[in-house]
Amino acid sequence: MFESILNKFQLKFKNREWAANVLAESLKDILKNEKINSKDISIFGIPRGGVITGDVVAQQLNASFNILMPRKIAAPHNEELAIGAVMEDGTTYLNDDLVRILNISQQYIEQVKSEQIEEIKRRRSLYQNKTVNDSFSLTQDIIGKSKTVVLADDGAATGATLLAAARWIKGENLPIQLIIATPIAPKEILTRLKKEVNHVEVIISPSTSSFKSVGQYYQSFEQVTDEQVIEIMRRRGSL
C-alpha cells in the first residue's frame, strides 16, 4: 500500500536533516524493543552525506558519534556506478556479478582502490587530524566499548560503502549488534544489506525498477562539502 502511494506521488524528504530525524524516531522503537541503552550505542556516519545523517541520529538517540570512511570503487567510465568499495586498511567489498558482467580487470580494481585509499587519507587528515593507523585504533576502541554499532548514511544506491564498512566491523570479531540505518534503499539493495547485519532500518524502499538515484527522494540534496563535515567533527570534539 505504502509503495503504491510512493510510486504515485513520489514522496520526498525535505532534506538530510529532516530524513535523519524521521530515521532516528524509527530507530528509537527498535532500540526500545531490544532494551538497548543509549550509552551502549555508537553511531558512525559515512562521509560526506552520511555524516549529517549520523550526527542528527546520534543527537536524537543521545549516543556517541564518529565516522568511518569507505570509498566506492566506480565502474570504468561511469563514476555513478559503484562496483564495490574499499576501507582504509584495504578491506574490500566487490559486486562480483557487476565485475563479471562489465568484464572489469583486476588491474583496474587495484588501481582505483589505491586512488581511493589516498583520498581516504586526505579526508582523514581534514576531518580528524589523525593518521590512518591512529584512526583505526580510535575506531576499534570505540567499537570495542559498544554493544550496538549503527552505520548511518543518507541513502544506499548500491549499498557498496555500507557493505564494506559492515564487513570491516564484522572482521573485528566483536560481540556487538550491527545496524545499518539509512532513509532510502531500493528493495534489491535492502535485501543485500540484511544479509550482512543484525538489522537494517530504512524509511523508503522503492522497487528497484523505479529507483534512479538517492537524490530523487529529497527535495534538497546539495552535495555536502568538506567544510560541513569539518564543522560537525569540530563541534563533536573530534578535530
GIVEN-V54435 format. One record per backbone hydrogen bond with DSSP energy under -0.5 kcal/mol. NH is the residue of the N-H (numbers start at 1). CO is the residue of the C=O. If there is no record, write none. Layout:
# GIVEN-V54435
NH:CO / NH:CO
This chain:
# GIVEN-V54435
5:1 / 6:2 / 7:3 / 8:4 / 9:5 / 10:6 / 13:217 / 19:15 / 20:16 / 21:17 / 22:18 / 23:19 / 24:20 / 25:21 / 26:22 / 27:23 / 28:24 / 29:25 / 30:26 / 31:27 / 32:28 / 33:29 / 34:30 / 35:32 / 36:31 / 37:35 / 40:37 / 41:38 / 42:148 / 43:64 / 44:150 / 45:66 / 46:152 / 47:45 / 47:68 / 50:46 / 51:48 / 52:48 / 52:49 / 53:49 / 54:50 / 55:51 / 56:52 / 57:53 / 58:54 / 59:55 / 60:56 / 61:57 / 62:58 / 62:59 / 63:58 / 64:41 / 66:43 / 68:45 / 71:86 / 73:84 / 74:72 / 75:78 / 75:81 / 78:75 / 81:78 / 82:80 / 83:73 / 83:81 / 84:73 / 85:93 / 86:71 / 87:91 / 90:87 / 93:85 / 95:83 / 96:94 / 99:95 / 100:96 / 101:97 / 102:98 / 103:100 / 104:99 / 109:105 / 110:106 / 111:107 / 112:108 / 113:109 / 114:110 / 115:111 / 116:112 / 117:113 / 118:114 / 119:115 / 120:116 / 121:117 / 122:118 / 123:119 / 124:120 / 125:121 / 126:122 / 127:123 / 128:124 / 129:124 / 130:124 / 135:131 / 136:132 / 137:133 / 138:134 / 139:135 / 140:136 / 141:137 / 142:138 / 143:139 / 144:140 / 145:141 / 145:142 / 146:143 / 147:40 / 148:40 / 149:177 / 150:42 / 151:149 / 151:179 / 152:44 / 152:150 / 153:181 / 156:184 / 157:155 / 163:159 / 164:160 / 165:161 / 166:162 / 167:163 / 168:164 / 169:165 / 170:166 / 171:167 / 172:169 / 173:170 / 176:174 / 177:147 / 178:176 / 179:149 / 179:177 / 180:199 / 181:151 / 182:201 / 183:153 / 185:204 / 186:156 / 187:206 / 190:186 / 191:187 / 192:188 / 193:189 / 194:190 / 195:191 / 195:192 / 196:193 / 197:193 / 198:178 / 199:178 / 201:180 / 202:200 / 203:182 / 203:183 / 204:183 / 210:207 / 211:207 / 216:213 / 217:214 / 218:215 / 219:13 / 220:14 / 229:225 / 230:226 / 231:227 / 232:228 / 233:229 / 234:230 / 235:231 / 236:232 / 237:234 / 238:233 / 239:233
